[in-house]
Amino acid sequence: MEIYRMTVANHIKNGWLIIFGTIICLNLHRIFLLIDSSQSYHDSAIASAVCFFLFVLPAIVLHLNYFLVNMGVVLKYSPGEKKMEICKRGFSIVFFIEDIEYVEQSISFNEAEHRAPVLTWDKYNHSVIHLKNGKVFTITSLLVPDFKPPIEKEKLKIKKNMFRLASMNKNYSN
């Protein structure tokens, strides 16, 4: 049985570009001043702040969104039995792969084309599992970094988009 939960390694795998981008943005004003020492410190600091707000802050928002969506969730998958179990706050739902109606997978354009990430949020993705009984569950890349649902291709709907916020599901109750 494979067991997935949010780990520090998953946070780093998704968020390493946030760390790298933050380091670049914090030092961008120094780079500007090295290139052109006649620039004012104020102008180069503003350029660094703009860079941070455009390229790093959206990824931080996405990371927090994914963290809140899958906080406390544990996914258990038994490939031999083709069975999945999703647990949260003492609630558990068990379903078989054939109980899945379809899966919507939201990924970046670069991930869809198997290219290197360009934007700080390109590594983030999530899948929304729709069961035949009407229940819906979201699996983010913080829970399962490279989620490949074991379903037929016609049941997989891939949505390529720039920024992929995940919605919270209310299906964790009896």
C-alpha positions as CSV (number, residue, x, y, z in Angstrom):
1,M,0.0,0.0,0.0
2,E,1.3,3.5,-0.9
3,I,0.6,6.2,1.6
4,Y,0.8,9.9,0.7
5,R,0.8,12.9,3.0
6,M,2.2,16.4,2.8
7,T,5.9,16.2,3.6
8,V,8.8,18.7,3.8
9,A,10.2,17.1,0.6
10,N,6.9,17.7,-1.2
11,H,7.0,21.4,-0.1
12,I,10.5,21.7,-1.4
13,K,9.8,19.9,-4.6
14,N,7.0,22.3,-5.4
15,G,8.5,25.4,-3.8
16,W,12.2,25.4,-4.7
17,L,11.5,28.0,-7.4
18,I,9.9,30.3,-4.7
19,I,13.1,30.1,-2.7
20,F,15.3,30.6,-5.8
21,G,13.0,33.5,-7.0
22,T,13.1,35.2,-3.5
23,I,16.9,35.0,-3.4
24,I,17.1,36.5,-6.9
25,C,14.6,39.3,-6.1
26,L,16.3,40.1,-2.8
27,N,19.6,40.5,-4.7
28,L,18.3,42.0,-7.9
29,H,18.9,45.6,-6.7
30,R,22.6,44.7,-6.1
31,I,22.8,43.2,-9.6
32,F,21.3,46.4,-11.0
33,L,23.8,48.5,-9.1
34,L,26.7,46.4,-10.2
35,I,25.7,46.8,-13.9
36,D,25.0,50.5,-13.6
37,S,26.4,52.2,-10.5
38,S,24.8,55.5,-11.6
39,Q,21.4,54.1,-10.8
40,S,19.8,55.1,-7.5
41,Y,19.4,52.5,-4.8
42,H,15.7,53.5,-4.5
43,D,15.0,52.7,-8.2
44,S,16.8,49.4,-8.1
45,A,15.0,48.4,-4.9
46,I,11.6,49.2,-6.5
47,A,12.6,47.0,-9.5
48,S,13.4,44.2,-7.0
49,A,10.0,44.6,-5.2
50,V,8.1,44.6,-8.5
51,C,9.9,41.4,-9.5
52,F,9.0,39.8,-6.2
53,F,5.3,40.8,-6.5
54,L,5.1,39.6,-10.1
55,F,7.0,36.4,-10.0
56,V,7.2,35.1,-6.4
57,L,4.1,36.3,-4.5
58,P,1.7,34.4,-6.9
59,A,3.6,31.2,-6.2
60,I,3.4,31.8,-2.4
61,V,-0.4,32.3,-2.7
62,L,-0.7,29.1,-4.7
63,H,1.5,27.2,-2.2
64,L,-0.7,28.4,0.7
65,N,-3.9,27.5,-1.2
66,Y,-2.6,23.9,-1.8
67,F,-1.5,23.6,1.8
68,L,-4.9,24.6,3.1
69,V,-6.8,22.3,0.6
70,N,-4.8,19.2,1.6
71,M,-3.9,20.0,5.2
72,G,-4.4,16.9,7.2
73,V,-5.3,14.7,4.2
74,V,-3.8,11.2,3.8
75,L,-4.2,9.3,0.6
76,K,-3.7,5.6,0.6
77,Y,-3.5,3.6,-2.6
78,S,-3.4,-0.1,-3.0
79,P,-2.4,-0.9,-6.7
80,G,-3.1,-4.6,-6.3
81,E,-6.7,-4.1,-5.1
82,K,-7.1,-0.9,-7.3
83,K,-8.4,0.8,-4.2
84,M,-7.9,4.3,-2.8
85,E,-8.7,5.7,0.6
86,I,-8.8,9.4,1.5
87,C,-8.6,10.3,5.2
88,K,-9.1,13.7,6.9
89,R,-10.0,14.6,10.5
90,G,-11.0,11.0,11.4
91,F,-13.2,10.7,8.3
92,S,-12.3,8.1,5.7
93,I,-13.7,7.2,2.3
94,V,-12.7,4.1,0.5
95,F,-13.4,3.7,-3.2
96,F,-12.2,1.6,-6.1
97,I,-10.7,2.9,-9.3
98,E,-13.8,1.9,-11.2
99,D,-15.8,4.2,-8.9
100,I,-14.1,7.2,-10.5
101,E,-16.3,8.9,-13.0
102,Y,-13.5,11.2,-14.2
103,V,-10.5,13.2,-13.1
104,E,-9.8,16.8,-14.0
105,Q,-6.1,17.5,-13.8
106,S,-4.9,21.2,-13.8
107,I,-1.3,21.6,-14.9
108,S,0.9,24.3,-16.4
109,F,1.6,24.6,-20.1
110,N,5.2,23.7,-19.5
111,E,4.4,20.6,-17.4
112,A,1.9,19.5,-20.0
113,E,4.6,19.6,-22.7
114,H,7.2,18.1,-20.4
115,R,9.3,21.2,-20.5
116,A,11.4,22.8,-17.7
117,P,9.5,25.1,-15.4
118,V,9.8,28.8,-16.3
119,L,7.5,30.5,-13.8
120,T,7.8,30.0,-10.0
121,W,4.4,28.3,-9.9
122,D,4.9,25.9,-12.9
123,K,5.5,22.8,-10.7
124,Y,2.2,23.2,-8.9
125,N,-0.7,21.1,-10.1
126,H,-3.8,19.5,-8.7
127,S,-6.3,16.8,-9.7
128,V,-10.0,16.8,-8.9
129,I,-11.4,13.3,-8.5
130,H,-15.1,13.0,-9.3
131,L,-16.7,9.8,-8.1
132,K,-19.8,8.2,-9.5
133,N,-21.6,8.8,-6.2
134,G,-21.2,12.6,-6.6
135,K,-18.3,13.0,-4.1
136,V,-15.4,15.2,-5.2
137,F,-11.9,15.2,-3.8
138,T,-8.9,17.4,-4.7
139,I,-5.3,16.0,-4.7
140,T,-2.7,18.7,-4.9
141,S,1.0,18.4,-5.7
142,L,1.8,19.1,-2.1
143,L,0.1,15.8,-1.2
144,V,1.2,13.7,-4.3
145,P,3.8,15.6,-6.3
146,D,3.4,13.7,-9.6
147,F,-0.1,12.3,-9.3
148,K,-0.9,10.0,-12.2
149,P,-4.4,8.7,-11.8
150,P,-4.6,5.0,-12.7
151,I,-7.6,5.4,-14.9
152,E,-8.5,5.1,-18.6
153,K,-7.4,8.0,-20.8
154,E,-11.0,8.9,-21.7
155,K,-11.7,9.5,-18.0
156,L,-8.8,12.0,-17.7
157,K,-9.5,15.7,-18.5
158,I,-6.4,17.8,-18.6
159,K,-6.7,21.5,-18.1
160,K,-3.7,23.5,-19.1
161,N,-3.6,26.9,-17.5
162,M,-1.3,29.6,-16.1
163,F,-2.4,29.8,-12.5
164,R,-4.1,26.8,-10.8
165,L,-5.9,27.6,-7.6
166,A,-7.6,24.5,-6.0
167,S,-11.0,24.7,-4.3
168,M,-11.7,23.1,-1.0
169,N,-14.1,20.1,-1.0
170,K,-16.8,19.7,1.6
171,N,-16.9,15.9,1.2
172,Y,-15.0,15.1,4.4
173,S,-18.0,14.4,6.6
174,N,-20.3,11.4,7.2
